[in-house]
Amino acid sequence: MSKPPMKMKLGQNRATPAAVDAVMKPSVITKRLQMNIPEDLHKEFKKACVDDDVEMTDVVTQLVRDWLKGRA
């Protein structure tokens, strides 16, 4: 006898978090910023972002905004 197919529960799809984020964030035109930093600094930054449950992109974007304000 074969088992009936398992039904997926709401939120079990791996793409669900990305889809929810896409709906929640306002759409703006973006540009890619590519840069090189020392590997140990990258690891420390990434770990801190994971620990604080924030996106690396959001942190860098805010840092750039703050830096630009300080130039005025």
Secondary structure, DSSP 8 states (H G I E B T S, - for coil): ---------TT-STTHHHHHHHHHS-------------HHHHHHHHHHHHHHT--HHHHHHHHHHHHHHHH-
